Amino acid sequence: MSRGRVTAAFVWPCALVIGVALAGWMALRPRAELDVRAPRLGSDAPAETFGLEGRIGALGARVRVAALHVEPRRQAFEARALRRRFDEPAGEPFRLQVLLDEGARPVQIDFARITVVDAGGLALRPLLDAPAAAGGAADPLRTLLAAGRVELAPGGVAECVLWGRLPADGAALGGLAEPACALAPTRWPVAPLDDVLARVPAPPAEEAGR
């Protein structure tokens, strides 16, 4: 994500673009490689998000880490798609949110430095740490998902997609402030746009076969 001011209103259009881009990429893959249809968010989708949350007093910010999607089938589908798309090791995508207090000062965030560790070692790191290889063709999805520097305004929200496993006991987020921010398990209600990616329909079967 390029340097600039990030607010909550900016986050969700980006999320929608990610979903559309992945759906389009999957539609262009040979039909034999499509082992699953992208599930839609149903009426039985969870009403709450389970994740980890912490507070960075020095910045006046809360941080949240949760699966990219609240609906397990969509999370599994997205994990497979991203793993193939970017040749990632075993793991799944997680969403890091940094929510800056209204009365806080603007803060510079370098998402490329973010890590989440627990008693077992490294659990999460940025999905992509660079937009593209030098001299390579531009990749809009890679550019959108790549960790970068942002300036977060008071009351704003910035997001980054992390990759790895669900953190266990002793989880802590590093790279934003020292010391590392301790993360504790918690739940929060799913807002109407919290799972916007799951609302992007899969391409029709006849299009996927073209």
N, C-alpha and C positions, 0 to 999 in steps of 0.2 A: 504494500500500500504506500503511495507516495506521501511525502511530507505535506502536512496541511492540517487544518482544523477539522476535527472529527466530532460529530454529534450523533445522538440516537437516530435522528432523521436520516443520517447518511448511511447507517449500518445496514438497514433492511433492503434498500435498492441493490446494494452490493450482494447481499445474500441471494436475492432473486436472480441476479446475473449468474452467480455460481451455479444455481440449480438449472437454469436454462442452458448454460454452456455444457454442463455434464450431460444433460438430456440429449442435447444435439450431438455431442461426441459419441454417446452410446448408440444413437440412431445410425451413425455412419459406420459403426463397427460391423464386421461380418456377423450375420445372424447366429452362426454356430457358437460365437464367443459370448453371446448374451444368455447367461445361465439363470437370469432372474429378471422379472419385470419390476420396474420401480413402483413400490407400493404407495398408495395415497394415504393421507391422514384420515382415519376413519372416526366414527362417532365414539369408538371405544378407546381412543388415544388417551394417554395419561393426562390427568388434570394438573399434575405437579411435575416439576423437574427435580431430579435428584442430582446433587453435585457437591462441590467443595467451595467454601467461601472463606475469605479472610479479609482483614482490615489493615491498611497501611496508614498509620496515623501521621507519619511524616509527610505524606502526600495529600492526606485528606481524601482517601479513595478506598473503595471496596473492590475486591476482585472475586470473580466467580469462574469456576471451571466445571463444565458439564459436557456430556455427549453432544455432538453437533445436532442430533435429532432426538426428540423425546420418544418417538415411535420406534421400537426396536427393529422392525423389519426395514424401515427406511434407513436407519443407522447402519444396518448390515449391508444394504445395497450400496450406500454411499461409500462405505469402507472399501468394498470390492472395486468400485469404479475408480476411486482415488488411488488405490494400490496399483491398479493396472495403468492408470493414466500417468503416474509419476514414478513407477517402479519402486514403490515403498516396501519396506520390510513388514512383517506381521504387525498389526496394530489397527487402530481405528481413529477417526477424527474427533477431536474435542474442540469446544468453543471456549476461548478465554475472553472474558469481559472485564474491562476496567471502567468502573463507574466513579467519576470524580464528583465530589461534593459541590453544591452550589457556591459555597463560600470559600472554596479552595482557590489556589493560584493555578494558572495554566501550567501544564507539565509536559515535558518532552518524553516520549516513550520510544524506546528502540526494541521492537518486538523480536528482532533477531537474537537478542540476548536472553530471551525468556527460557527458563527450564522449570520443570516440576520434578522434584525428587522425593523419595520416600525411603523407608527402611530398606527397601530392596535395591535402591540405586535410582538411576534416571528412569522416570516414568513417561514424561512428555517433553517434547521439544517442538519448535515451529515446523509445520508441514513442509514449507519451502523457505529457504533462507536467502534466495536470490531470484530476481525476476526471470533471468534467462542467461545462458552462457554467452560470453562476449562474441559478437559477430553472428550469433544464431538468429533464426527467424523469430519474430515477435510471437508470443503465445499469450493471448488475452487472459486465459484462465490462470496461467502461472503468474502473470503480472498481478492479477487481482488477489491471489492467495499468498503471494510471497510476503514474508515478514519484512517490515521496514520501519522507518521512523515516522511518527506522527506527533502533532501538537494537539493535546487534548484541552479543551476549554472547560471552565467551571460548569458543572451540570451535564457535561457531555459523557458519551459512552464510546469507547474504542474496543474493537474486537480483533482477534487473531485466531486462525485455525491452527491447533496443535495436533501432533500425531504421536501415538504410542498406546499405552495401556492405562486402565483406570488406576489412579494412584491409591495406595493402601495407607496403612497406619504411618503416622509421622510425616505426612505430605507437607511440603513447603514450596512456595513459588519464589524463584530467584530471578534477578535481572531487572527488577523495578526499583528496588531500594535495599539498603543494608540495615539490619540483617534480613535474611530471607523471611518472607511472609508465611506464617503457619496457616495451613488450610484445615478446616473442620468440615465434616459431612453435614449437610443440611438439605432442606427442600424449599422450593419457592413455587408459587403458582405459575402456570404456563400462560403467558400473555397471548393475545390474539395473533401476534406476529412472531412469537417465540419459535415457531416451527414453520416459517414461511417456505423453506426449501421443500418440506414434505408436501406442500400444496401444488408443486409444479408437476403436472401430469406427465406420465411417460409417453413417448411418441407412439402413435398407433402401430399395430403389428405390421400392417402392410408397408409403412414407411421404414420400420426397422429392418425389413428384408431387402430394401433397395440398395 
